[in-house]
Amino acid sequence: MIAFGVIGCAHIGGSGALTTYLDQEALSLADQKQYELSLYYIESGHYKSAREKLERLVIDNPNFPDAYNGLGVIHERRGRVTLAADYFLRAIQLNPNYDTAIKNYGVLMCYVTGGDGIISMAKDQYQTMVKSRLYSEAARCYLDNEKYQQATDALNKALQFDTDYADSYLIKAKLDYKLAQYESAESAIFHFNDLNGYTEESVRLALILAEKRGNQADIDRYKNILVEQFQMTK
């Protein structure tokens, strides 16, 4: 599912240099209004009007990743997948922690080129954080297509480039579970939760792994987390 969202600030690039990008609050009030209107137009299917507003925004605010993600969404929905991927990648290059753009790029490229295509693009990137995100998305794609050895290789690369990217550990936990490597899967899901905090998906997987071990204390704990934090019934 291709999505759009808001995120921003600044990050340290793979080269070690500080790369500044803009979030919505850093825009002028007029530009904030234009961006909000573009989202409304995307939601209502008025893609031409949305595209025109976002294209004007990136001229005046070339470091605003949300605009590139929005343009990617528009072009993907109109079938222009190559251009959509370029815009998603530009958003990731500006902000390697922009989860929405990362997922959008991964979903699109997995469908169009498969994991091999994502890896090919990862090799061309100079920022190590961008490389790690793309290798992680390649691993997700391989996992979804039951190519477990390729998924393992891509994950190893992703973690080589960034050991603190939480999603790599979630993907690793799911891969290890598929391979019946339950102890390794538990270690990976613990690492994901430590870096990212609980998500419903991560707690559900942790619960399944606790049930595999028959650890009643952990089973009760994860069930309580699902109820208290994610409004799930026991």
QUIJOUR-V701019 format. One record per residue. N is the residue number from 1. PHI is phi in degrees with one decimal (none if undefined). OMEGA is omega as a letter, one per 30 degrees, with the letter a starting at -180 (NA if undefined). Layout:
BEGIN
N_PHI_OMEGA / N_PHI_OMEGA
END
This chain:
BEGIN
1_none_l / 2_-79.4_a / 3_-131.4_l / 4_-135.3_a / 5_-163.6_a / 6_-121.2_l / 7_-159.9_l / 8_163.4_l / 9_136.9_a / 10_-153.5_l / 11_-147.0_l / 12_-91.0_a / 13_-73.2_a / 14_-61.7_l / 15_-77.7_a / 16_98.1_a / 17_-81.5_l / 18_-79.4_l / 19_-109.8_a / 20_-95.6_l / 21_-130.8_a / 22_-101.8_l / 23_-101.5_a / 24_-61.0_a / 25_-67.6_l / 26_-81.6_l / 27_-76.1_l / 28_-64.0_l / 29_-59.5_l / 30_-65.2_l / 31_-70.0_l / 32_-59.5_l / 33_-64.2_l / 34_-63.4_l / 35_-66.2_l / 36_-61.4_l / 37_-65.4_l / 38_-63.2_l / 39_-64.3_l / 40_-61.2_a / 41_-66.2_l / 42_-63.0_a / 43_-61.3_a / 44_-93.0_l / 45_82.2_l / 46_-92.0_a / 47_-70.4_l / 48_-63.0_l / 49_-64.2_l / 50_-63.4_a / 51_-62.0_a / 52_-61.4_a / 53_-67.7_a / 54_-69.1_l / 55_-64.9_l / 56_-66.9_a / 57_-61.7_a / 58_-72.9_l / 59_-66.1_a / 60_-84.2_a / 61_-134.0_a / 62_-66.2_l / 63_-105.0_l / 64_-102.6_a / 65_-64.4_a / 66_-61.1_l / 67_-66.7_l / 68_-66.0_l / 69_-62.0_l / 70_-60.8_l / 71_-64.3_l / 72_-61.5_l / 73_-59.9_a / 74_-60.0_a / 75_-69.1_l / 76_-63.8_a / 77_-69.7_l / 78_-101.2_l / 79_87.6_a / 80_-92.6_a / 81_-70.2_l / 82_-64.6_l / 83_-65.9_l / 84_-59.4_l / 85_-61.7_l / 86_-61.6_l / 87_-69.2_l / 88_-61.0_a / 89_-65.1_l / 90_-62.0_l / 91_-62.2_l / 92_-67.1_l / 93_-62.6_l / 94_-72.1_a / 95_-140.9_a / 96_-64.5_l / 97_-103.6_l / 98_-82.5_a / 99_-59.2_a / 100_-61.9_l / 101_-66.2_l / 102_-60.2_a / 103_-65.8_l / 104_-59.8_a / 105_-63.6_a / 106_-62.3_a / 107_-61.7_a / 108_-65.0_a / 109_-69.6_l / 110_-61.3_l / 111_-69.3_a / 112_-83.7_a / 113_-121.2_a / 114_77.7_a / 115_-60.2_a / 116_-60.8_l / 117_-67.2_l / 118_-66.5_l / 119_-64.6_l / 120_-57.8_l / 121_-69.8_l / 122_-59.9_a / 123_-65.1_a / 124_-86.5_a / 125_-85.3_l / 126_-100.8_l / 127_-83.6_a / 128_-63.2_l / 129_-66.0_l / 130_-67.1_l / 131_-55.9_a / 132_-62.5_a / 133_-65.5_a / 134_-71.0_l / 135_-62.4_l / 136_-64.1_l / 137_-67.7_l / 138_-62.2_l / 139_-61.8_l / 140_-60.3_a / 141_-63.6_l / 142_-61.2_l / 143_-61.0_l / 144_-62.2_a / 145_-102.1_l / 146_59.8_l / 147_-102.0_a / 148_-71.7_l / 149_-67.7_l / 150_-63.7_l / 151_-63.1_l / 152_-61.8_a / 153_-63.2_a / 154_-66.2_l / 155_-64.6_l / 156_-58.9_l / 157_-66.5_a / 158_-58.2_a / 159_-74.2_l / 160_-64.0_a / 161_-83.8_l / 162_-159.1_a / 163_-81.9_a / 164_-111.4_l / 165_-88.1_a / 166_-59.6_a / 167_-60.5_l / 168_-59.8_a / 169_-74.0_l / 170_-65.3_l / 171_-64.0_l / 172_-62.2_l / 173_-61.4_l / 174_-67.8_l / 175_-65.4_l / 176_-61.7_l / 177_-63.0_l / 178_-60.0_a / 179_-88.9_a / 180_62.1_l / 181_-98.9_a / 182_-69.1_l / 183_-64.7_l / 184_-65.2_l / 185_-63.3_l / 186_-63.6_l / 187_-62.1_a / 188_-67.5_a / 189_-69.8_l / 190_-63.0_a / 191_-65.5_l / 192_-60.1_a / 193_-62.2_l / 194_-65.1_a / 195_-81.8_a / 196_-106.2_a / 197_91.2_a / 198_-64.8_l / 199_-122.2_l / 200_-58.2_a / 201_-63.6_a / 202_-68.4_l / 203_-70.4_l / 204_-61.7_l / 205_-68.1_l / 206_-60.8_l / 207_-64.7_l / 208_-60.0_a / 209_-68.1_l / 210_-64.2_l / 211_-66.7_l / 212_-61.5_a / 213_-84.3_a / 214_70.5_a / 215_-87.1_a / 216_-65.5_l / 217_-62.5_l / 218_-69.4_l / 219_-58.4_l / 220_-63.7_a / 221_-62.6_a / 222_-70.2_l / 223_-63.4_l / 224_-65.6_l / 225_-63.0_l / 226_-61.2_l / 227_-71.1_a / 228_-76.2_a / 229_-101.7_a / 230_-124.8_l / 231_54.0_l / 232_-92.6_l / 233_-86.4_l / 234_-71.7_NA
END
